[in-house]
Amino acid sequence: MGCGDGGDADSGGSTDASETSGPSASATTTTATTTTASTTTATTSTTTASMTDDTGTTDVDPTEVDTTGDPGECLEATLLWSEDFETGDYSRWTSMTYDGDWNGGLCHDNGFSSEQSVSPGSSHRSEVTCESDMDVHRGYGGLQFEGDAVVPAYTNQGEGIEAPFGVVNTFWSRVDAPYAFENGRWFSFWTVNDACDYSSNVLTLGLENAENVLTPAHVLNNGGTVDFDPNAPAFPIGVFARITIYVNYYDGVLHVWQDGASVVHATFDRPGTDLCQWHWGLYASGDNTDVVLWEDDNSLWKLEEAWSDFTVEPWIGETVAACSG
């Protein structure tokens, strides 16, 4: 998996994943309730990236892509899961851990932190401190779903979230690194898989080019498309940024916003329509030597009606109200 487009699958839950990494064939560019999520604002980046089309992507405007439906003043959506990292434990996670002991803890660590946060006073911090003796670094928390419910322990079987109108995931991340993620060095924030047994190719989102633009992976090399917004912002280093992802396995659509700005629109093809396995955290190529990641205020919403305007970030519970019933 990871931010490279050379890998295929993640097998066996979040604690023993087997993933192949590699550079993406993308542009050198940049439980269930109806309550609302609560976050505060964070610093945004105004840096823009120049787009090229010599590696399989195009400079079309992804906001021209429409879906059916017309949400009204509020959006019908169900909150499936959220994490604010205020409990001091991993009880909300299927993994029940962030894999701090992966590979014997060599060159990486993670845990709860009050050093940086979005709201109110705690976040999760992960770090890489030296080059891995393997091809990747891992350290992340994972969820497996059975229908709309998070399962308490991995089974790697069953059926995940059935979401004909898609799922919206919003989370905050801050990355500190003294170098660019480029020339085969990559960093991944996010992974999802339709197959509970990881027999399908994952979708991931991360950083892999000098312009530092959020880039989906395992898309182009599996027959999909990746179209960056002409004004896609770079991901800022050293401050929190909000990432919102719309993903719909029925339509094969992925769209990403950063601090409200449209970044990239992707189409993909997978055998399943459910969303079963998820994970977030510090997953990176083994040649990384000095990275710190903070995470905060993560929410996962199942849409009960179509989202039709990709020019607007569906930050549910904040800029977009969730209908109460």
C-alpha positions in Angstrom: 0.0 0.0 0.0 1.4 3.4 0.9 1.8 6.4 -1.2 3.5 4.6 -4.0 1.5 3.3 -6.9 3.6 0.1 -7.1 2.0 -1.9 -4.4 -1.1 -4.0 -4.4 -2.5 -5.0 -1.0 -2.3 -4.9 2.7 -2.9 -8.2 4.4 -3.9 -9.3 7.8 -5.1 -6.3 9.8 -3.2 -3.3 10.9 -0.6 -5.0 13.0 0.9 -7.4 10.4 0.3 -5.7 7.0 2.3 -6.8 4.0 2.5 -4.0 1.5 4.7 -3.1 -1.4 5.8 0.4 -1.9 7.0 2.4 -4.9 6.7 5.7 -6.6 3.3 6.7 -7.8 2.5 6.9 -11.5 1.0 10.2 -10.8 1.8 13.8 -11.8 4.9 15.3 -10.4 2.7 17.9 -8.7 2.0 18.9 -6.3 -21.5 3.0 17.6 -23.6 4.9 14.7 -25.3 8.2 15.6 -26.4 11.5 14.0 -24.3 13.7 16.3 -21.8 16.2 15.0 -18.1 16.3 15.1 -16.4 19.2 16.9 -13.1 20.7 15.9 -11.4 24.1 15.8 -9.7 25.9 13.0 -6.0 25.5 12.1 -3.4 27.3 10.1 -3.8 26.9 6.3 -1.3 27.0 3.5 -1.6 29.4 0.6 1.2 27.8 -1.4 0.1 26.5 -4.8 1.7 23.9 -6.9 2.5 23.8 -10.6 0.9 21.0 -12.5 2.3 18.8 -15.2 0.7 16.2 -17.4 3.7 14.1 -18.5 3.2 11.2 -16.2 -0.4 10.2 -16.8 -2.5 12.9 -15.1 -4.2 15.9 -16.6 -4.8 19.5 -15.6 -8.6 19.3 -15.9 -10.7 20.9 -13.2 -11.9 18.1 -10.9 -14.9 20.2 -9.7 -16.5 19.7 -13.1 -17.3 16.1 -12.1 -20.9 15.9 -10.9 -22.9 13.3 -9.0 -26.7 13.0 -8.7 -28.6 14.5 -5.8 -29.2 17.9 -4.3 -28.5 18.2 -0.6 -30.6 20.9 1.1 -29.7 23.1 4.0 -28.5 20.1 5.9 -26.9 16.8 4.8 -28.3 13.4 5.7 -25.3 11.7 7.2 -24.6 9.3 10.0 -21.5 9.5 12.2 -20.0 6.0 12.3 -16.8 6.7 14.3 -14.7 9.5 15.7 -11.5 10.0 17.6 -10.2 13.1 19.4 -7.3 11.4 21.2 -8.5 12.6 24.6 -9.1 9.2 26.2 -5.4 8.4 26.5 -6.0 4.9 25.1 -6.9 3.1 21.9 -10.2 1.7 23.0 -12.0 3.2 20.0 -9.8 1.3 17.6 -10.0 -2.3 16.3 -6.2 -2.4 16.5 -6.2 -1.4 20.2 -2.7 -0.1 19.4 -0.8 2.2 17.0 1.8 -0.6 16.5 4.6 1.2 18.4 6.3 -2.1 18.8 6.3 -3.0 15.1 9.8 -4.3 14.0 10.8 -4.2 17.6 10.2 -0.5 17.8 13.3 0.1 15.7 13.6 3.7 14.4 10.0 4.7 15.3 7.7 5.5 18.2 4.3 6.9 18.9 1.9 7.8 21.7 -0.5 10.5 23.0 0.8 14.1 23.2 -0.1 17.4 24.6 2.7 19.2 22.8 0.5 20.0 19.7 -3.2 19.6 19.2 -6.3 21.0 17.5 -8.8 20.5 20.2 -9.0 20.5 23.1 -5.6 19.5 24.6 -4.3 16.2 23.3 -3.3 14.6 20.0 -1.4 11.6 18.8 2.3 11.8 17.9 4.3 9.4 15.8 7.9 9.7 14.8 10.6 8.1 12.5 14.2 8.6 13.8 16.4 6.5 11.5 16.3 4.5 8.3 14.4 1.3 8.5 16.2 -2.1 8.0 13.0 -3.0 6.1 11.5 -1.3 3.0 8.9 0.6 5.1 8.2 2.3 8.5 4.8 1.5 10.1 3.0 2.9 13.1 -0.7 3.3 12.7 -4.1 2.7 14.2 -6.7 0.6 12.3 -10.4 -0.1 12.0 -12.4 -3.0 10.6 -16.1 -2.6 10.0 -18.9 -5.1 10.0 -21.7 -3.1 8.4 -21.7 0.3 10.1 -20.1 -1.0 13.3 -16.4 -1.2 14.3 -15.5 -4.7 15.2 -13.6 -5.1 18.5 -10.9 -7.4 17.0 -9.7 -8.2 13.5 -11.4 -11.1 11.7 -10.2 -10.1 8.2 -13.5 -11.5 6.9 -17.1 -10.3 6.5 -18.7 -7.2 4.9 -17.9 -3.6 5.5 -19.8 -0.3 5.3 -22.4 -0.3 2.6 -22.5 3.3 1.4 -24.1 3.9 -2.0 -23.7 7.7 -1.4 -20.2 7.4 -0.2 -18.3 8.1 3.1 -16.7 11.3 4.2 -13.6 11.2 6.4 -12.2 14.4 8.0 -9.0 14.5 10.1 -6.3 16.9 11.1 -2.6 16.2 10.5 0.7 18.0 11.1 3.9 16.8 9.5 7.4 17.9 10.4 10.3 16.8 8.2 13.5 18.5 7.1 13.4 17.1 3.5 11.0 16.7 0.6 9.2 13.5 -0.1 10.4 12.7 -3.6 12.6 10.4 -5.7 11.0 7.3 -4.2 10.8 8.7 -0.6 7.1 8.8 0.4 4.8 9.3 3.3 1.2 8.0 3.7 -1.6 9.4 6.0 -4.5 7.2 5.1 -5.6 3.8 3.7 -8.9 2.1 2.9 -9.8 -1.3 1.5 -13.1 -2.7 0.3 -12.1 -6.3 1.0 -12.0 -7.3 4.7 -9.4 -9.9 3.8 -7.2 -7.4 1.9 -7.6 -9.4 -1.3 -8.3 -6.1 -3.1 -5.9 -3.3 -3.9 -5.9 -0.6 -1.2 -6.4 3.2 -1.8 -4.0 5.5 0.0 -3.3 9.2 0.3 0.0 10.8 1.0 3.0 12.8 -0.1 5.5 11.8 -2.7 6.6 14.8 -4.8 8.7 17.9 -4.2 5.7 20.2 -4.5 4.2 18.3 -1.4 0.7 18.0 -2.9 -1.6 15.3 -1.4 -1.6 12.4 -3.9 -3.7 9.3 -4.1 -1.9 6.0 -4.9 -2.7 2.6 -6.3 -5.1 4.4 -8.7 -3.3 4.9 -12.0 -1.6 1.5 -12.0 -5.0 -0.1 -11.5 -6.7 1.6 -14.4 -8.0 4.7 -12.6 -7.5 8.4 -13.2 -6.0 11.2 -11.1 -6.8 14.8 -11.9 -5.3 17.6 -9.7 -7.1 20.9 -9.2 -5.2 23.6 -11.1 -4.9 25.5 -7.8 -4.2 22.5 -5.6 -2.3 23.8 -2.5 0.9 22.2 -1.1 0.6 20.4 2.2 2.1 22.7 4.8 5.0 21.5 6.9 5.0 22.4 10.6 1.4 23.3 11.1 -1.9 21.4 11.3 -4.0 21.1 8.1 -7.4 19.6 7.7 -7.9 16.8 5.2 -11.3 15.8 4.0 -11.8 12.7 1.8 -14.9 11.7 0.0 -14.7 8.0 -1.2 -17.5 6.1 -2.9 -16.8 2.5 -3.9 -20.2 2.2 -5.8 -19.2 5.0 -8.2 -15.4 4.5 -7.9 -14.8 8.1 -6.9 -12.3 9.7 -4.5 -12.1 13.5 -3.9 -9.8 15.3 -1.5 -9.9 18.8 0.1 -7.3 20.5 2.2 -8.4 23.2 4.6 -11.5 23.7 2.4 -9.6 23.9 -0.9 -10.1 21.2 -3.6 -7.0 19.2 -4.2 -7.5 16.2 -6.4 -10.3 14.0 -8.0 -9.6 10.4 -8.7 -11.6 7.6 -10.3 -10.9 3.9 -9.5 -12.2 0.4 -10.1 -12.4 -2.2 -7.4 -14.3 -5.5 -7.2 -16.2 -4.6 -4.0 -18.5 -1.8 -3.1 -18.2 -1.9 0.7 -15.5 -0.1 2.8 -14.1 -2.6 5.4 -10.5 -1.8 6.5 -9.2 1.6 7.4 -6.0 3.0 8.9 -4.4 6.3 9.7 -0.9 7.2 11.0 2.7 7.2 10.1 3.3 4.8 7.2 6.4 5.7 5.1 9.1 4.4 2.9 12.1 2.9 4.7 14.5 5.6 3.6 12.8 8.2 5.8 15.0 9.2 8.7 13.4 12.2 10.4 9.6 12.6 10.4 7.1 13.6 13.1 3.3 13.3 12.6 0.6 14.7 14.8 -3.0 13.6 14.3 -6.2 15.0 15.8 -10.0 15.1 15.5 -10.8 12.3 13.1 -14.4 11.6 12.0 -16.0 9.1 9.7 -19.5 9.9 8.2 -21.7 7.7 6.0 -23.7 9.8 3.6 -27.4 9.0 3.3 -27.8 11.3 0.2 -25.5 12.2 -2.7 -22.9 14.9 -2.4 -23.1 16.8 -5.7 -20.7 19.8 -5.5 -17.0 19.0 -5.3 -16.2 22.7 -5.2 -17.4 22.6 -1.6 -15.7 20.6 1.2 -18.2 18.5 3.1 -16.9 19.3 6.6 -19.8 17.7 8.3 -20.9 19.2 11.6 -19.0 22.3 10.9 -19.4 24.1 7.5 -22.0 21.5 6.5 -24.8 20.7 9.0 -25.8 17.1 9.6 -29.6 16.6 9.5 -30.9 15.6 12.9 -33.3 13.0 11.8 
